[in-house]
Amino acid sequence: MNPPGAVEPGTRRGVAAYEDAIRSISEAFGDVRIEVREMRDVGDQVVVLATYIARGRSSGVQRESEDGYVWTVRNGLAVSFQWFNDPVKALEAVGLRE
């Protein structure tokens, strides 16, 4: 699930849909970096607090934001990914508080 305002907002299902979303992001942005600040293990979920940095491929404008991601892992495989524009919302999604 991607937040409103993302290049690829909304929910995707399946590997192919995830790959399509990544491809769209790659087309829109060059030099994408995600700098992980912290990771928290919460049972079958992992919360990643990170700084997302990307430069618009055609505009050259840099975007930088503090984001939170929630990965759900089962049997060693990622089965779900959620992206939040606010790290606190990612923590709240798994029942944690800042």
Helices and strands as residue ranges (DSSP letters): H 15-28, E 29-42, E 45-56, E 62-74, E 77-84, H 87-93
